Amino acid sequence: MTEEPERTGFDWENRFAADDTPWERQELHPGMLAWMRAGELEPGNRVIIPGCGRSPELAFLAGCGLDVTGADLSPTALAFQRQALDAAGLDATLLEGDVLAHRPDKPYDRVYEQTFLCAIPPRLRVDYERAMYDWLKPGGHFLALFMQKDVRGGPPYGCALDAMHDLFPAERWVWPDDDSFIPWPHPDLNGKPELAGVLVRR
Ligand SMILES: C[S@@+](CC[C@H](N)C(=O)[O-])C[C@H]1O[C@@H](n2cnc3c(N)ncnc32)[C@H](O)[C@@H]1O
């Protein structure tokens, strides 16, 4: 089978500039709202959203009193986020560039993962896990929405739970029961579900 070429930063930027962004939900993620209700995301928490794109969760969490950092390769997406924050009178830290190279001065309490891991080439997954582990404080929470899909198309790379167990090993992460993951179907990607679960950094 011929592999699709990897998406570059230039490709992502072009997608935002052309407003060709089928992964966007057009509403707050119901999984994130459930985590808010459950106290997983609380005022004062320091949270990072890697590959935040234009997702509205960034301004929403800033508005709820969290100390939010959003990071993305796309200047267009980040300009959108800055405008949304300014319009709402809110602030957040926005980082432009390869988020996997981010080395924070202070650890985070939470990572909010939404359609980013499924967007980066699998060869970068080891770097991704290392970054999550290094960013979070011991006991910090990785709020995962693992995109479930087998075939290419849409956010390109599926995150099957077996592969995620290999990527986030039990020596470094406390896992919830696989049965406790909640599927949130995506409204625009043929209903492909994201599995919501919280991994705790040891
Ligand atoms: C499928 S989109 C998801 C955007 C957003 N999380 C959402 O749910 O709407 C993937 C995002 O990751 C960004 N991205 C891809 N590789 C990146 C990298 N190495 N560093 C930072 N951002 C990256 C893209 O620019 C894009 O905004």
The ligand as a MOL file (V3000), in Angstrom:
LIG
                    3D

  0  0  0     0  0            999 V3000
M  V30 BEGIN CTAB
M  V30 COUNTS 27 29 0 0 0
M  V30 BEGIN ATOM
M  V30 1 C -6.0950 17.5560 13.7120 0
M  V30 2 S -5.5740 19.1670 14.2140 0 CHG=1
M  V30 3 C -6.3580 19.3300 15.8220 0
M  V30 4 C -6.4750 20.7520 16.2930 0
M  V30 5 C -7.2260 20.9060 17.6370 0
M  V30 6 N -6.6190 20.1100 18.6880 0
M  V30 7 C -8.6830 20.5430 17.4910 0
M  V30 8 O -9.1190 19.5440 18.1070 0
M  V30 9 O -9.3920 21.2560 16.7700 0 CHG=-1
M  V30 10 C -3.8750 18.8920 14.6430 0
M  V30 11 C -3.1700 20.1760 15.0820 0
M  V30 12 O -1.8440 19.8830 15.4510 0
M  V30 13 C -0.9670 20.9070 14.9450 0
M  V30 14 N 0.3570 20.3090 14.8610 0
M  V30 15 C 0.7630 19.2620 14.0940 0
M  V30 16 N 2.0360 18.9520 14.3720 0
M  V30 17 C 2.4580 19.8200 15.3420 0
M  V30 18 C 3.6680 19.9870 16.0670 0
M  V30 19 N 4.7380 19.2090 15.8560 0
M  V30 20 N 3.7300 20.9580 17.0090 0
M  V30 21 C 2.6550 21.7510 17.2460 0
M  V30 22 N 1.4820 21.6290 16.5960 0
M  V30 23 C 1.3800 20.6840 15.6520 0
M  V30 24 C -1.6000 21.3130 13.6290 0
M  V30 25 O -1.1790 22.5790 13.1990 0
M  V30 26 C -3.0890 21.2500 13.9970 0
M  V30 27 O -3.5440 22.4480 14.5590 0
M  V30 END ATOM
M  V30 BEGIN BOND
M  V30 1 1 1 2
M  V30 2 1 2 3
M  V30 3 1 2 10
M  V30 4 1 3 4
M  V30 5 1 4 5
M  V30 6 1 5 6
M  V30 7 1 5 7
M  V30 8 2 7 8
M  V30 9 1 7 9
M  V30 10 1 10 11
M  V30 11 1 11 12
M  V30 12 1 11 26
M  V30 13 1 12 13
M  V30 14 1 13 14
M  V30 15 1 13 24
M  V30 16 1 14 15
M  V30 17 1 14 23
M  V30 18 2 15 16
M  V30 19 1 16 17
M  V30 20 1 17 18
M  V30 21 2 17 23
M  V30 22 1 18 19
M  V30 23 2 18 20
M  V30 24 1 20 21
M  V30 25 2 21 22
M  V30 26 1 22 23
M  V30 27 1 24 25
M  V30 28 1 24 26
M  V30 29 1 26 27
M  V30 END BOND
M  V30 END CTAB
M  END
